[in-house]
C-alpha cells in the first residue's frame, strides 16, 4: 500500500512538471512557432522549415512527456484504488474500478462513489465524514473542470498557439492533483492506523472448558 501511494505521488508530480514545461514553452514560443509553421505551407525543405526544426522537436518531446506522465498517473491511481479496495476486502474485484473510470457517462460519477466506498469501508472516524465529503467533492469538481478546460482548449481551431494550454489549465491540474493526493493519503492513513489494525485483528483462540 505504501509503495502504491508513493508511486501515485511521484506520477502526479511528474504530470504537473510536464504540463508546466509545456505551458512555459507555449507562453514563450508557442504563438511565434505556430505562425512560423503556418507559413511553411507543406514545404519541409524550405529555409523556414529548417529554422523551426529545433523548436518543433522540443515541442514534440514535451507532448510525449505529458502523454507518458498522464498515463503513468492514471495507471498509478487505478493501481492504488484497486489495492485500497482489496485492503478492505481481499476478494474485491478489479472490474468495477475499470468500469467506473472508463464507461462513458458512468465515469462522471462512479469514481467518486468508488473512492467514498473505500473510505467508508476502511472504518474511519465518522466525525470526519463532513470533512471527507468536502475533500472528495472538491477533488472531483477540480478534476472535471480541468478535463473540460483542456478538452475545450485542444479542440479550439481558432487558437493562435500550438495547443492553447495556458496558466488556467495548469492551475486547475495542480489543484486537482493536490486534492487527489490528499484524498488518497487520507484513506491510506486510516487503513494503516494502529487502531484499525486492532479492529481488523482476528480474535485470539480460547480453549473450551472441560
N, C-alpha and C positions, 0 to 999 in steps of 0.2 A: 504493500500500500504506500509506504513512504517513497519507494522508487518511482511509482507511477505519478505521485503528486509532484515530485521534483521534476520529472520529465515534463509534466504539464507546465510548471512554472518556466522552465527553460524554453520550451517551444513557444509559449505565449510571448515571452520577452523577445525571442528571435523574430517573431512575426512583427512585433511593434518596431523593432530596429530596422527590419527590411522595408516596412512601409515608410518609416521616417526617411530612410535613404532615398526612396523613390520620390517622396514628396519634395525633399530638398532638391533633387535633380529636376523635378518639374518646375519648381519655383525659380531655379537659376538658369536652366537651359531649355525647358520644355517648349515654351512659345517659339523661341528662336529656332529650335530644331524642327518643330512642326512646320514652320514656314519654309525652312530650307528643304525639307523632304517634299513639300508640295510643289516646289519649283523644279524638281528633278524631272518630273514627267516620264518616269519609267526608264530614263537613260542612265543606267547604273555605271556606265563607263565615263561619264562626264566629269569635269573638274569639280562641279558642285557636289556630285555624288561621292567622290573621293574625299572631299573635305569634311563630310559628316560621318565617315566610317567609324571613327573613334567614339563619337557621341552615341551613335546607333548601337554600337557594341556594348557600351556601358549601360545603355537603357535596356538592352536585351538581357544582360546579366542581372540587373535589378529586378526585372519582371520575373525571371526564373527563380531568383532568391525568394521573392514574395510568394510565388506559387508553391515552392518547396516548403517554406515555413508555414504557409496556410494549411497544407495537407499534413504537415508534421504536427501542428497544434490540434487539428481535428482528430488525428489518429490518437494522440496522447490523451485528449479529453475523453474520447469514446472508450479507450482502454481503462482510464481511471474510473469512469462511470460504471463499466461492467464489473470491475474489481470491487468498487464500493457497494454495489448491489449484492455481490457474492459474499462480501464481508458480513452482511446481514443474513443472507440465505445462500448457502453453498450451492443449492440447486437452481438459483436464479439463472434464467436463460439469457443469452446474448441477443436473440432475435427482437425482443421488444425495444431494446435500445436502438438497434439499427433501423427498425421500422419507424420508431418515434422521430428519428432525425432525418430520414431520407424519403418517407412517403409524403408527397405533396399535400398541402392543406393541413394534414395531421401534424406536420412538423412546425406549424405555427404555435402550437400549444403543448404538444406531447413532451418535448424536452423539459419544459418547466415542471410538468406533472411528475416526470420520472425522477428529477432531482429532489423534488419535495418528498416523494415517497421514500427515497433513500434516507433523507433527513429524519422523517418520522419513524422509520423502521430501525434507526440507529439508537433508539431510546434516549432522545435528547431531554434536557430540562425544559419542560413545557412553558416555563415563564419566559423563555426566549423565543416563543413562537412568533410574536409580532415582529420582533427584530429580524428574524429569519425571513419572513414573508416579504418584508420591505427590501431586504438584500436581494433575494432572487427575482423579485418583480423589477427592481432597478436594473439588475444584470440583463434580464431578458428584454426589457424595453431598450436598453442601450445596444444590445446585440442586433435586434430587429431594425433599429434606427440606423445603425452603422451599415448593415447589409443593404438596406433600401437606398441609402445615400450613395454607396459605392456603385450599386447597380444603375441608378439613375445617371450618375456621372459617366460611367463607362458607355452607356447607351445613348448619350447625348451627342448627336452628329455635329452640333454647332460649336462644340468646344474647340478653342483655338490652341489647346495643348495636346500632349500625347495621350494622356489617359483622363485628364480632367480631375484627377485626385489632388486634394489640397489639404490645407490645415484643418478644415472642418472634419473631413473623413478621418484624418489621423487622430484628432481629439476624440472622436466617437469610438474608434477602435481601441484607443488607450483606456478609455473609461470601461468599455465592455470587457477588455482583457483583465483589468484590475478587479472588477466585480466578479468575473468568472473565477479568478484565482482565490478571492476571498470566500466565495460560496463553497468551493471545493475544500479549502482549508478548514472551514467550519465543520464540514462533515467528517473530515479526517481527524480533527481534534476530538470530536465526540467519540468516534469509533476507536480511537487509541487511548482514551482516557482510562485511568485506573478504575474508576467507579463502574464503567461499562464492563471492564474485564471481570470484575467481581460478580456483576449481574449475569454475564454470559457463562461463567464457570459452572461446570456440572456439579451437582450436589454430591458430597462425599458418600461413599458406600458405608452402610452400617449393617452390622450383622444382626440377624433376627434373634430375639431372646429364645433361649432353650426352654 
